[in-house]
Structure formats: structure tokens, C-alpha cells
Amino acid sequence: MDEHETRETSVAGREQLLTLLDDRVESAMKGTGGVVFLAGDPGIGKSWLLDRIANRLAGKGITTLRGGAVDAEGMPPYLLFLEVLGTYIRAAPRDLLRVQVGAGARILASILPELELKLVHLPKGLRLPPEQARLRLYEAVSEFMLAIAANAPLVLLLDDLQWADSATLDLLVYVARRCRAARVLFVGSYRPGEAAENSAFEHAHIELSRQRLLLEAPVTCLSEPDLRSLAETQLAGAAQPDLVRRLLAQSEGNPFVAEELVRNWRETDAVVQRGGEWSLTERDDGRFPSGILSAVRQRLSRLEQETVNTLTAASMIGRSFELPLLAAMMGEEAVAVEKRLLTAQRARLVREVLPGRFQFSHDTIRECLYVQLGSTERRLRHEAIGSWLESFSGNNSAQRLAELAFHFGRSSDRVKGVWYSRRAADRALQDYAFEEAMRYYREAVDLSRQDDPEYGHLLLRRATAARLAEAHGEAIDAYQRARAWFELRGDGQAAAATHGLGLTYWRSEALDRADTALEAALSLAGEEARPDTVRILVDLADLRGSSLNQERAGLELAERAVAMACQIGDGRLEAAANRTLGRQKVLSNDLSSGIVLLEQALDTALTVDDSAEAAECYACLANAYNWACETRRSLGLLQPRVDIALKAHDPYQLRHAYSWAAHMATKLGDWLTAESILDTQAPIVERLGGRNRLPTSQSCMVSWPMNVASTPRQGTGWYVAWQPTEPLAVIPWPGTSGSSD
């Protein structure tokens, strides 16, 4: 049960933890943020500690937000942040909220629908590649939380992190790092045993520890003196030593079990008060089984069967559930169902968190009830829940789609299981939660049959999500299966599957396989002028001309891409094709022609408002100007590169734009300008420090030498490891030394 309901007056054995948490809150109030994880087994008191923190912070001018992950009830991506920030948005004054979300309002609204409902008119968003858009979302969430903390210290209480989705945990690591020098404190709880099964949690734990942001606080079992205090609080009187020893032996120091044991003793008259002390009677036969599940079963055994049946039905819905849904599922009047729920509430098995909305006091209670159901009954009830949810309008929210996918995916209605799993996956991809999208697409594929008309398309979507999530093995397998499925049916989508396969090989640095796959994709696409064919040509030109040192082949492919893009008349395609051709010209040492093409590509990208493409063009031009010995022109690109990075809210572009400009100023011997640029860059680098990797893109690595005006590939100096939708990262050229950028 929720420990706060049963131990509000006792802090036995938890004084040290409460002092530690008070100290961390005090540090956060002074501007030193961080993360505290409370680690312990079910029933050990983690939720109670979070409740106690919330109570202590009330009235102190601190913004306290609470959220929690749940197990297997259809969680949307970013659930914890949806809860805590959604709560804040609903309560915040509109004018203050508009200032706090700032330029990130549009992308924040993509995962926080409350924002658009409250602010109504939001600024137009930018079209960015998925990886860059995800970074922009993460940055927008960070800026929003920093703005909240600027008004008052911010404490976020996050329960049951062992069940958190990977999108939530990735975002937690990012935001915690961004807020390390702010008045923001995260306090989370988790179960170590179950957390070990969540690879995303393990990764987040390692990252937070590596960045020295995490303080681990184990919540341990209570000692015998602590149990004496707990028993005497529960019994409102002194307890004899024999009673305390029995309590320790059977509860093993778990406060949840200890409380249940004491309550059971009282309700069965197994304890009696004599001479001011409580002692055990002969009614206690010592057969009360130890363990939290046994404690729950004992409590359930004292309820009427109708109430247990109602709770069992509720366990199908999840940790929290709505009265109308439960009544509809059971085919009964809401009044009768509510009456039984109130009985369960008096037994402290559930609690009413909002009018008509209940929650199990402890997830173990739900687990204990759920496992009693047979597989057939589960399928029927999941289908009933899904049908009830489906009857409402507004089924496009991430939360509702996740619930529908969960329930229909476990029902006997396979078709709806596939349909809602796909829609939930599409929504997760839209919200840049690539791992969650991959998981939903995987479920949709598993529920489908190979003769389903959408089977190949599901495989293709699954492969794309896996590639974005950098699960290269799964992506390759799904692309290969999709290609075979489409080829068997003579479907043109075989080219798209083969194109994706080539990009995945490229990302995993299997260049020969990437070349073979992209060549096959081009063959499957045919000679017709289509956008997909242009993209294949662009990628194959980049691979051969830049990574495989086949300049002539790269030039020919890029020229075909430009001609086809112009024939189609798509400005975005024209910009990408001209940039690729310009890059190949420069790599072939035709600097003047290459620069003209790159400038043309930049003008087109700016005209069609393609910020990502414009950033790539600026990066290419900065290199090309330098090789043409036009160092000042290269340096002069700093301000427009900064402007485009600010427009896209992409701090990674800022970092590399400043680094490059400082390098150019150094070449010119302008030490004061170089120093000023580096001083401007320093806080940006500090903010971004600790990321494992730069965002990847759909294209692959290109190596360009620098500081060489005539024969680039034969020179020495520096080269740029760069991907077309990724900021520049400068690495020493082999055989030389130097500092990055």
C-alpha cells in the first residue's frame, strides 16, 4: 500500500534519509541541482519518503511536481514529463507560461497538448530531421524547466523509475545535465531487481553517475528498534519484546509487511494489551506467511468476494482507473461499483485520487489480483476495455493511443491490435521517441500475418524506427525482410527498403555493403524522376565521392541528382543535390565551380526555409572558402551560422560554428578575435558536455582535408568528420597533431 497512508506519524529508521534529502533540497535552492535515487524493494518505504518530501516542501515557495511510471498499462513516451509538466501547465498563469516556454512553445506542444490548449496561438515550428528535432525538443524542455526554476526552486518527485520508458530516461539525463547549476532537483525511486531488466534505466543510471549528477540513497529494511517504534505507533502503546521479535522474523524488516502483520494481529485478536503493554496471544499461531504478496493476500481474504472481483477487474485497466470504465467493463451500474471501491478504500487497498478516478495503493496489490485471471478471461476483458476506450472521441493523444495499443494488443481482436500498435508507433515517431516507436512497430509486426496487405509497410516502418534508434541489427533484419516482401509482390517500395538498408550499413561503417545496397536501390527505383530517386542519388554520390574516394563516380551521380531535382521542381531536393554536387566539385579540387554550387544551394535552402539544409550549406562553404584561401570569407560566415542555429534552437551547430571561426581567426593571426570567439563558445561547450555522441543523420561520413588550397587529398592538416544533417566535428588528420575544431 501507499506507505504515506499508514505511517504518517512514524519516521522510525528513516531519519538519516530524510536529513540527506533535506540537505539536497537546500543545495538545490542555492543553485546546485542534481539527482537523488531512492533504491529499495517493494514496500520498503520509497513512496512514503517522496510524500514526506512533498509535505515538507509545502508552503516554502518551492515548486514541487510529482509523477510516476507504471507497469504494463500502455504508457506513452515521456510519461513522467507529461505528468509533471502537464500539471504545471494547467496551473500556471497564461502570461507567465507564455514567457517561460518562449521560442520552444511549438515543439513542446508536440508532446504537451495542454500547452496549445492554454496558449492557443503558438509560433510556427521549423521542419528539421528527426534526430535534430529530438535534440531541439530536449533543449526546449530544459529551457522550460530552467525558466520555471528562475521563479522558484523546482523539485520533481518521480516514482517507480524501473518502469520508465527509454524516451523519459534519455530526457531525464539530458535535462539533469543542463540543470546541474540551477535550482532544480530530481528525486526518483526505483526497485533494483526490476530496474536491472530495463536496459534504458541501466544506461541512464550509468550516465548520471558518470557525469557526477547522481546520489544513490538505498532504502534498507528496518532494524528491531525501528520495528518496535513502528509497532508501538500502530498499536498506540508499548510492545513486549516477544512481539517485536516475531514482527522482525516474519516481516524481515519490510515496513509494508510489518504494518500488515500488526493490522492482521489486531483484526484477528492475536494481540492483547495487559499492564500497558501489547503482547501476542495464543490466537497467533505463527503461520502468517512472510513477504509482501502474502501480506496483500491476507488483506484481500478479509473482503467480500464481490469487492475482490471488482478489484480484479480494475487490475486489468492498470495502476489507476476510472469508475465509468470499470462499471462499463463489468456491465454494472456505477453506483454499485463505487460502493465496493469505497469499501476497498477503507481497507486501504485503493484510494480516490480525483472524483471518479481511483488508484491502487500499491502496485503489488494490482499484480496480486491480475495474476489470478486466466488467459482467456484476460483477453476478453482487455477487448472490453479497448472497445470502451475506442468509443470516445479524441483517440489521437499519445496516452489514449498507448492504452488502445496495449489493450487490443492483448485481446482476441488481432486486427485492432495491429491498427492501434501502428498508430501508437507513428505517434511515438512523431514525438521523436524512436525506441518506443520501434517497440510498437515490433508489436504490430508480431500481431500481423505475412499475407496482410500492410505487413511489408509495417516492416519498413519498424526498420526506419530501429535505424533512428541506432538499433542497427534490428534495422538491417527488418529492411531485408521488407525488401523481400515487396520484391515478391513487385512493389516499388522494395527500393525504399533497400535504400534504408544501405543507409544502415553506412551508419554501421560497413561501406562496401552500403555501396552494394544503395546501387541496388537505385536500380530498383528506375529512371523515372521521383523524389526518392533523387535522395538515393545524393546518398550514393556522397558515399562514393567522399567515403570511398571515387570522385568521378560521385560527380556523375551528383550531376544526375541535380538534373532530376530540377525536373521535379522541388526546392528542398534542389538544395540537397546542388550541395552534394558542390561538395564533390570541391573534393575534386574544382573549387570555383564547387563554391558557386554551394552558394546556389544555400540560397535555395534559405528560400524554401530549410534550416537544416542551410546549416549544412554554411558548413560546406566555410570549408570551401578556407581551401580557396579565402579565410576571411570563411570567418565571415560565423554570424549567419549562429543565426541559423538559434533559429533551429540547435546548440550543437553553435558549438562548431564558433570553433571553426576561432580556427579561422587564428589562421589570420587575429588572436583577440579568436580569444573572444572561444570565450563566447565556452559556456555552450560546458552546457553540451557529457553527451556520448553527436546526433546522427540519414547520410554518412565524409572526410575533408583543410588548410590545403590546391590538392586537398594529398595535403596534411585537419579533416572534418561530418554528416549532412550533423554539426561539424573536427578531428586531427592522420599523421598530424592538433586540437579539435
C-alpha positions in Angstrom: 0.0 0.0 0.0 1.0 3.6 -0.3 3.1 3.9 2.7 2.1 7.5 3.3 -1.4 6.3 4.3 -0.1 4.1 7.1 3.0 5.7 8.6 2.2 9.4 8.6 3.2 9.7 12.3 6.3 7.5 12.3 9.7 8.1 10.8 11.4 5.2 12.5 14.6 4.2 10.7 14.2 7.0 8.1 15.7 10.0 10.0 19.0 9.8 8.2 17.4 9.6 4.8 15.1 12.5 5.5 18.1 14.6 6.6 20.0 13.7 3.5 17.0 14.7 1.3 16.6 17.9 3.2 20.3 18.7 2.6 19.9 18.0 -1.2 16.9 20.3 -1.3 18.8 23.0 0.5 21.7 22.7 -2.0 19.2 22.9 -4.9 17.7 26.1 -3.5 21.2 27.6 -3.6 21.7 26.6 -7.3 23.3 23.2 -7.2 21.0 20.8 -8.9 21.3 17.1 -9.3 19.5 13.7 -9.0 18.8 11.5 -6.0 17.7 7.9 -6.5 15.9 6.1 -3.6 16.6 2.4 -4.2 14.7 -0.4 -2.4 12.4 -3.4 -2.6 8.6 -3.1 -2.9 7.0 -1.9 0.3 10.3 -0.6 1.8 9.0 3.0 2.0 10.2 4.8 -1.1 6.8 6.3 -1.9 6.4 7.4 1.7 9.7 9.2 1.6 8.6 11.1 -1.6 5.3 12.0 0.1 7.2 13.2 3.2 9.4 15.4 1.0 6.4 16.9 -0.7 4.8 17.6 2.7 8.0 19.3 4.0 8.3 21.5 0.9 4.7 22.7 1.1 4.5 26.4 1.8 8.2 27.0 1.3 7.9 28.8 -2.0 9.2 25.7 -3.9 7.5 24.3 -7.0 7.0 20.6 -6.3 5.8 18.4 -9.1 5.0 14.6 -8.8 4.8 11.9 -11.4 5.4 8.1 -11.7 5.9 5.4 -14.2 3.5 2.4 -14.3 3.9 -1.2 -15.3 2.2 -2.6 -18.4 -0.8 -0.3 -18.8 0.0 1.4 -22.1 2.5 4.1 -21.3 3.1 6.8 -23.9 6.7 8.1 -24.4 7.9 10.8 -21.9 5.1 9.8 -19.4 6.9 11.2 -16.3 7.5 14.5 -18.0 3.9 14.6 -19.4 2.6 14.2 -15.9 4.8 16.7 -14.1 4.9 19.4 -16.8 1.3 18.9 -17.7 0.4 19.5 -14.1 2.4 22.7 -14.1 1.0 24.0 -17.4 -2.6 23.5 -16.2 -1.9 25.5 -13.0 0.4 28.3 -14.3 -0.9 31.8 -15.2 -1.2 32.1 -19.0 1.0 35.1 -19.4 3.8 33.7 -17.2 3.6 30.4 -19.1 4.0 32.1 -22.5 7.2 33.7 -21.3 8.5 30.5 -19.8 8.1 28.3 -22.8 9.5 31.0 -25.1 10.5 30.0 -28.6 10.2 26.4 -27.8 6.4 26.5 -27.5 5.6 24.8 -30.7 7.9 21.8 -30.2 6.9 21.5 -26.5 3.2 21.3 -27.6 4.1 18.3 -29.7 4.2 16.2 -26.5 2.3 18.5 -24.1 -1.1 19.2 -25.7 -2.1 21.2 -22.6 0.2 23.9 -23.8 -1.6 24.6 -27.1 -5.0 24.4 -25.3 -3.8 27.1 -22.9 -1.8 29.4 -25.1 -3.9 28.8 -28.3 -1.7 30.7 -30.8 1.7 29.2 -31.0 4.6 30.3 -33.3 5.3 28.3 -36.4 7.7 25.4 -36.0 10.7 24.5 -38.1 11.0 21.4 -40.2 14.1 19.5 -39.0 15.4 16.0 -39.5 14.2 13.6 -36.7 17.5 13.5 -34.8 17.9 17.3 -34.8 14.2 17.7 -33.9 14.6 15.4 -30.9 17.6 17.5 -29.7 15.5 20.6 -30.1 12.7 19.0 -28.0 15.2 18.1 -25.3 16.6 21.6 -25.3 13.1 23.1 -25.2 12.2 21.0 -22.2 15.4 22.0 -20.5 14.8 25.7 -21.1 11.3 25.5 -19.9 12.4 23.9 -16.6 15.1 26.4 -16.2 12.6 29.2 -16.7 10.3 27.6 -14.1 13.2 27.4 -11.6 14.1 31.0 -12.3 10.9 32.0 -10.5 11.2 29.5 -7.6 13.3 26.3 -6.9 11.9 23.3 -8.7 11.7 19.8 -7.2 10.5 16.8 -9.3 9.5 13.7 -7.5 9.5 10.6 -9.8 8.2 7.3 -8.6 8.9 3.8 -10.0 11.6 4.7 -12.4 12.3 1.0 -13.0 9.3 1.0 -15.4 10.1 4.3 -17.2 10.4 4.3 -20.9 13.6 5.0 -22.7 12.5 8.4 -24.0 11.7 9.5 -20.5 15.1 8.3 -19.2 17.1 9.8 -22.1 15.3 13.1 -21.5 15.9 12.9 -17.7 19.7 12.5 -18.3 19.7 15.4 -20.7 17.7 17.8 -18.6 19.6 16.9 -15.4 22.9 17.7 -17.0 21.5 21.0 -18.3 20.1 21.9 -14.9 23.1 20.9 -12.8 23.9 24.6 -12.0 20.2 25.6 -11.5 17.7 25.4 -8.7 16.3 22.0 -10.0 16.4 18.8 -8.0 15.2 15.4 -9.2 14.3 12.8 -6.6 13.4 9.4 -8.0 12.6 6.0 -6.7 13.2 2.5 -8.2 13.3 -1.2 -7.4 16.8 -2.5 -8.1 15.7 -6.0 -9.1 13.3 -4.8 -11.8 15.4 -1.9 -12.9 18.1 -4.4 -13.9 15.7 -5.7 -16.5 15.3 -2.2 -18.1 18.4 -1.5 -20.2 17.3 2.1 -20.7 17.3 2.6 -16.9 20.7 1.0 -16.6 22.1 3.3 -19.2 20.6 6.4 -17.6 22.0 5.3 -14.2 25.5 4.9 -15.7 25.3 8.3 -17.4 24.1 10.2 -14.4 26.8 8.6 -12.3 29.5 9.2 -14.9 28.5 12.9 -15.0 28.6 13.0 -11.2 25.0 14.1 -11.0 23.6 11.1 -9.1 23.4 10.5 -5.4 22.2 6.9 -4.7 20.3 6.5 -1.4 19.5 2.9 -0.5 16.3 2.5 1.4 17.0 -0.5 3.7 15.0 -2.8 5.9 14.0 -1.6 9.4 16.0 -2.7 12.4 14.5 -4.3 15.5 14.4 -0.9 17.4 12.8 0.7 14.4 10.1 -2.0 14.2 9.4 -1.5 17.9 8.7 2.1 17.2 6.5 1.2 14.2 4.5 -1.4 16.2 4.0 1.0 19.1 2.8 3.7 16.7 0.4 1.3 15.1 -0.8 -0.1 18.5 -0.7 3.2 20.3 1.1 1.6 23.2 4.2 -0.2 24.3 5.1 -3.6 22.7 6.6 -6.6 24.5 10.0 -7.9 23.2 8.5 -11.2 22.0 6.0 -9.4 19.8 8.8 -7.2 18.3 11.0 -10.3 17.7 8.1 -12.1 15.9 7.5 -9.0 13.9 11.1 -8.9 12.8 11.2 -12.6 11.9 8.0 -12.5 9.8 8.4 -9.1 8.2 12.1 -9.3 7.6 12.2 -5.6 8.3 9.9 -4.6 5.4 7.7 -1.8 6.8 4.8 -2.6 4.5 4.7 -6.3 5.6 5.2 -5.2 9.3 2.2 -2.9 9.2 0.1 -5.6 7.5 1.1 -8.1 10.1 0.3 -5.8 13.0 -3.0 -4.9 11.4 -3.8 -8.6 11.0 -3.0 -9.3 14.6 -5.3 -6.6 15.8 -8.2 -7.6 13.5 -8.0 -11.3 14.5 -7.4 -10.5 18.2 -4.0 -12.1 18.1 -2.6 -9.3 20.3 -3.8 -8.1 23.7 -2.9 -5.2 25.9 -2.0 -6.1 29.5 -0.5 -3.8 32.0 0.0 -1.1 29.4 2.0 -3.4 27.0 0.9 -5.3 23.9 1.7 -8.9 23.6 0.8 -11.9 21.4 -2.0 -14.3 22.5 -2.5 -18.0 21.8 -4.6 -16.9 18.8 -1.4 -16.1 16.9 -0.3 -19.5 15.5 2.8 -18.0 13.8 1.6 -19.2 10.4 1.2 -15.7 8.9 3.4 -16.1 5.8 6.2 -13.6 5.2 6.5 -11.4 2.1 4.6 -8.6 0.6 2.4 -10.7 -1.7 1.3 -12.8 1.3 0.5 -9.6 3.2 -1.7 -8.5 0.3 -3.4 -11.8 0.1 -4.2 -11.7 3.8 -5.9 -8.4 3.4 -7.9 -9.5 0.3 -9.1 -12.6 2.2 -10.9 -10.4 4.6 -13.0 -8.7 1.9 -16.3 -9.9 0.4 -15.9 -11.8 -2.9 -17.8 -9.1 -4.8 -15.3 -6.5 -3.8 -12.4 -8.7 -4.7 -14.0 -9.3 -8.1 -14.3 -5.6 -8.6 -10.7 -5.0 -7.8 -9.6 -7.9 -10.0 -11.5 -6.3 -12.9 -9.8 -3.0 -12.1 -6.4 -4.6 -12.2 -6.8 -5.2 -15.9 -7.0 -1.5 -16.5 -3.8 -0.5 -14.6 -2.5 1.1 -11.5 -5.1 3.9 -11.8 -8.6 3.5 -13.3 -11.8 5.4 -13.9 -15.1 4.4 -12.4 -17.1 4.7 -15.6 -14.7 2.5 -17.5 -14.7 -0.1 -14.7 -18.5 -0.1 -14.5 -18.9 -0.5 -18.2 -16.4 -3.3 -18.3 -18.3 -5.1 -15.6 -21.7 -4.3 -17.1 -23.0 -2.9 -13.8 -24.3 0.5 -12.5 -21.5 2.9 -11.5 -23.2 3.4 -8.1 -22.9 -0.2 -7.1 -19.2 -0.4 -8.3 -18.3 2.7 -6.5 -19.8 1.4 -3.2 -17.5 -1.6 -3.4 -14.5 0.6 -4.3 -15.2 2.7 -1.2 -15.1 -0.5 0.9 -11.7 -1.3 -0.6 -10.6 2.2 0.1 -11.5 1.8 3.8 -9.3 -1.4 3.7 -6.5 0.8 2.2 -6.3 -1.2 -1.0 -7.2 1.7 -3.2 -7.6 5.5 -2.9 -9.7 8.0 -4.8 -7.2 10.5 -6.3 -9.8 12.5 -8.2 -13.6 12.3 -8.3 -14.4 9.1 -10.1 -10.7 8.2 -10.5 -9.1 5.6 -8.2 -5.6 4.2 -7.8 -4.3 1.0 -6.2 -2.5 1.9 -3.0 0.5 -0.2 -4.1 1.2 -1.8 -7.4 1.8 -5.1 -5.7 -1.9 -5.2 -4.9 -2.7 -4.9 -8.6 -0.1 -7.5 -9.5 -1.6 -10.0 -6.9 -5.1 -9.6 -8.4 -4.0 -9.7 -12.1 -2.2 -13.0 -11.8 -5.3 -14.7 -10.6 -7.0 -14.2 -14.0 -6.8 -16.9 -16.7 -5.5 -16.1 -20.2 -9.0 -16.4 -21.8 -10.6 -14.0 -19.3 -7.7 -11.6 -19.7 -8.2 -11.4 -23.5 -11.9 -10.9 -23.2 -11.5 -8.1 -20.6 -8.7 -6.4 -22.5 -11.0 -6.3 -25.5 -13.9 -4.9 -23.5 -11.6 -2.1 -22.1 -10.3 -1.3 -25.6 -13.8 -1.1 -27.0 -14.9 1.3 -24.2 -11.8 3.5 -24.8 -12.4 3.4 -28.5 -16.0 4.8 -28.1 -14.6 8.2 -27.1 -13.5 10.9 -29.4 -10.0 12.3 -29.2 -8.2 9.0 -29.7 -5.2 10.7 -31.2 -3.4 11.6 -27.9 -0.3 9.7 -27.1 -1.8 8.5 -23.9 -5.0 7.2 -25.5 -3.2 5.5 -28.4 -0.8 3.8 -26.0 -3.8 2.5 -23.9 -5.6 1.2 -27.0 -2.5 -0.5 -28.4 -1.9 -2.1 -25.0 -5.4 -3.5 -24.5 -6.2 -4.5 -28.1 -2.7 -6.0 -28.4 -3.6 -8.4 -25.6 -7.2 -9.1 -26.8 -8.5 -11.6 -29.3 -9.1 -8.8 -31.9 -5.8 -9.1 -33.8 -6.8 -6.5 -36.5 -7.4 -3.7 -34.0 -4.2 -4.7 -32.1 -2.2 -4.2 -35.3 -4.0 -0.9 -36.1 -3.5 0.7 -32.7 0.0 -0.5 -32.3 0.9 1.1 -35.6 -0.9 4.4 -34.7 0.9 4.4 -31.3 4.2 3.8 -33.1 3.5 6.6 -35.6 2.8 9.0 -32.8 5.9 7.9 -30.9 7.9 8.6 -34.1 6.3 12.0 -34.4 7.4 12.7 -30.8 10.9 11.6 -31.6 10.7 8.7 -29.2 12.5 6.3 -31.6 12.9 3.4 -29.2 9.2 3.4 -28.2 8.2 3.7 -31.9 10.4 0.7 -32.7 8.8 -1.3 -29.9 5.2 -0.5 -31.1 6.1 -1.3 -34.7 7.6 -4.6 -33.5 4.3 -5.5 -31.7 2.3 -4.6 -34.8 4.5 -6.9 -37.0 4.3 -9.7 -34.4 0.5 -9.4 -34.4 0.3 -9.3 -38.3 0.4 -12.2 -40.8 2.6 -12.2 -43.9 -0.5 -12.2 -46.1 -1.8 -9.0 -44.6 -1.6 -6.2 -47.2 0.2 -3.9 -44.7 2.8 -6.4 -43.5 5.7 -5.1 -45.6 4.9 -1.5 -44.8 5.0 -2.3 -41.1 8.4 -4.0 -41.5 9.6 -0.9 -43.3 8.4 1.5 -40.6 9.9 -0.8 -37.9 13.2 -0.7 -39.8 13.2 3.1 -40.0 12.5 3.5 -36.3 15.2 1.0 -35.5 17.7 2.9 -37.6 16.8 6.2 -35.9 17.2 4.4 -32.5 20.6 3.1 -33.7 19.5 -0.5 -33.3 21.4 -1.4 -36.4 21.0 -5.2 -36.2 17.2 -5.0 -35.9 17.0 -2.3 -38.6 19.1 -4.5 -41.1 16.9 -7.5 -40.4 13.7 -5.6 -40.9 14.9 -3.8 -44.0 15.9 -7.2 -45.6 12.6 -8.8 -44.7 10.7 -5.8 -46.1 12.7 -5.8 -49.3 12.0 -9.5 -49.9 8.3 -9.0 -49.2 8.0 -6.1 -51.6 10.0 -7.8 -54.3 7.9 -10.9 -54.1 4.8 -8.7 -54.9 6.6 -6.4 -57.5 6.0 -3.4 -55.2 8.2 -0.3 -55.8 8.7 0.1 -52.1 11.5 -2.5 -52.4 13.7 0.4 -53.5 12.8 2.3 -50.3 13.6 -0.7 -48.2 16.9 -1.3 -50.0 17.8 2.5 -49.6 17.2 2.2 -45.9 19.3 -0.9 -45.7 22.2 0.9 -47.4 22.0 3.9 -45.0 22.0 1.5 -42.1 25.1 -0.3 -43.4 26.7 3.1 -43.8 26.0 4.1 -40.3 27.5 0.9 -39.0 30.6 1.6 -41.2 30.1 -1.4 -43.5 30.9 0.8 -46.5 31.1 -1.9 -49.2 27.7 -3.3 -48.1 26.3 0.2 -48.1 27.5 0.8 -51.6 26.1 -2.5 -52.9 22.7 -1.8 -51.2 22.5 1.8 -52.5 23.4 0.7 -56.0 20.6 -2.0 -55.8 18.2 0.7 -54.5 19.0 2.9 -57.5 18.4 0.0 -59.9 15.1 -0.8 -58.2 14.0 2.9 -58.3 14.4 3.0 -62.1 15.0 6.0 -64.3 11.8 7.9 -63.6 12.3 11.4 -62.0 11.0 10.9 -58.4 12.0 12.4 -55.1 13.0 9.1 -53.6 15.4 8.5 -56.6 17.0 11.9 -56.1 17.6 11.0 -52.4 19.2 7.7 -53.4 21.5 9.5 -55.9 22.5 12.1 -53.4 23.4 9.4 -50.8 25.3 7.2 -53.3 27.2 10.3 -54.6 28.2 11.2 -51.0 29.3 7.6 -50.3 31.3 7.1 -53.4 32.8 10.5 -53.8 33.5 11.2 -50.1 33.9 8.0 -48.2 35.1 5.6 -50.9 37.4 8.2 -52.7 35.6 7.6 -56.1 35.5 11.3 -57.1 34.4 10.7 -60.7 31.6 8.4 -59.7 30.5 10.8 -57.1 30.4 13.7 -59.5 28.4 11.7 -62.1 25.8 10.7 -59.6 25.5 14.2 -58.1 25.0 15.7 -61.6 22.2 13.2 -62.2 20.7 14.1 -58.9 20.7 17.9 -59.8 19.2 17.3 -63.2 16.4 15.1 -61.7 15.7 17.5 -58.8 15.4 20.4 -61.3 13.0 18.3 -63.4 10.8 17.6 -60.3 11.0 21.3 -59.2 11.3 20.6 -55.5 13.4 23.3 -53.8 14.5 21.1 -51.0 15.7 18.4 -53.3 17.5 21.0 -55.5 19.3 22.4 -52.5 20.5 19.0 -51.3 21.5 17.9 -54.8 23.4 21.1 -55.5 25.1 21.0 -52.1 26.2 17.4 -52.9 27.5 18.3 -56.3 29.3 21.4 -55.0 30.9 19.2 -52.3 32.1 16.7 -54.9 33.5 19.5 -57.1 35.5 20.8 -54.1 36.7 17.3 -53.3 37.9 17.1 -57.0 39.8 20.3 -56.5 37.4 22.3 -58.7 37.0 24.9 -56.0 35.5 27.8 -58.0 32.7 25.6 -59.5 32.1 23.9 -56.2 31.7 27.2 -54.3 29.2 28.6 -56.9 27.1 25.4 -56.5 27.3 25.6 -52.7 26.2 29.2 -52.7 23.4 28.4 -55.0 22.3 25.5 -52.7 22.4 27.9 -49.7 20.2 30.5 -51.5 17.7 27.8 -52.3 17.7 26.3 -48.8 17.0 29.8 -47.3 14.3 30.5 -49.9 12.4 27.3 -49.0 13.1 27.8 -45.3 15.0 24.6 -44.9 17.1 25.4 -41.8 18.8 22.0 -41.6 19.9 22.1 -45.2 21.0 25.8 -44.9 23.2 24.8 -41.9 24.9 22.1 -44.0 25.5 24.5 -46.8 27.1 27.0 -44.5 29.4 24.3 -43.1 30.4 23.2 -46.6 31.1 26.8 -47.7 33.1 27.5 -44.6 35.4 24.6 -45.6 35.5 25.5 -49.3 36.3 29.2 -48.7 39.2 28.1 -46.4 40.6 25.8 -49.1 40.3 28.5 -51.6 42.5 30.7 -49.3 39.5 33.0 -48.6 39.9 32.7 -44.9 38.1 36.0 -44.1 35.1 34.9 -46.1 35.1 31.6 -44.1 35.3 33.6 -40.9 32.5 35.9 -42.1 30.1 33.0 -42.1 30.1 32.9 -38.3 27.1 35.3 -37.8 24.7 33.6 -40.3 25.7 30.2 -39.0 24.9 31.4 -35.5 21.6 32.9 -36.7 20.5 29.7 -38.3 21.5 27.7 -35.2 19.5 30.0 -33.0 16.5 29.8 -35.3 16.7 26.0 -35.2 17.4 26.0 -31.4 20.3 23.7 -32.1 23.2 24.4 -29.7 25.4 21.8 -31.4 25.6 24.0 -34.5 26.6 26.9 -32.3 29.5 24.9 -30.7 31.0 24.0 -34.1 30.4 27.4 -35.8 32.3 29.2 -33.0 35.1 26.6 -33.1 35.5 26.9 -36.8 35.5 30.7 -36.7 38.1 30.7 -33.9 40.3 28.4 -36.1 39.9 30.9 -39.0 40.8 33.9 -36.8 43.9 32.0 -35.6 44.9 31.4 -39.2 44.7 35.2 -39.8 46.8 35.9 -36.7 43.8 37.7 -35.1 44.4 36.4 -31.6 42.0 38.9 -29.9 39.1 37.8 -32.2 39.9 34.2 -31.7 40.0 34.6 -27.9 36.7 36.5 -27.9 35.1 33.7 -30.0 36.3 31.0 -27.7 35.1 32.9 -24.7 31.7 33.1 -26.3 31.8 29.4 -27.1 32.9 28.2 -23.6 29.5 28.2 -21.9 28.0 26.5 -24.9 30.6 23.7 -24.7 30.0 23.4 -21.0 26.3 23.1 -21.4 26.7 20.3 -24.0 29.5 18.5 -22.3 29.0 14.8 -21.4 26.9 13.8 -24.4 28.0 10.3 -25.6 27.7 11.2 -29.2 26.6 13.8 -31.6 23.2 13.3 -33.3 23.5 11.0 -36.3 21.8 11.5 -39.6 20.5 9.6 -42.6 23.7 10.2 -44.5 27.2 9.0 -43.8 30.6 10.2 -43.0 32.7 12.4 -45.3 36.4 13.2 -44.8 37.6 16.6 -46.0 41.2 17.9 -45.5 41.6 21.5 -44.6 44.2 24.2 -44.9 45.2 22.9 -48.3 44.3 25.2 -51.3 45.5 23.1 -54.2 45.5 19.3 -53.8 43.2 18.6 -50.9 43.5 14.8 -50.7 47.3 15.0 -50.7 47.7 17.6 -48.0 48.1 17.4 -44.3 46.4 19.4 -41.6 42.8 18.7 -40.5 39.8 16.9 -41.7 36.1 17.1 -40.8 34.1 14.0 -39.7 30.8 15.2 -40.8 27.3 14.0 -41.7 25.0 16.1 -43.8 22.4 16.7 -41.0 25.0 16.8 -38.3 27.2 19.6 -37.0 30.9 19.6 -37.8 33.3 17.8 -35.5 37.0 18.4 -36.5 39.5 15.6 -35.9 43.3 15.7 -36.4 44.3 14.5 -39.8 46.2 11.2 -39.6 49.9 11.9 -39.0 49.5 15.3 -37.5 48.7 16.7 -34.1 46.4 19.5 -33.0 43.3 20.3 -31.0 39.8 19.6 -32.2 38.0 22.3 -34.2 
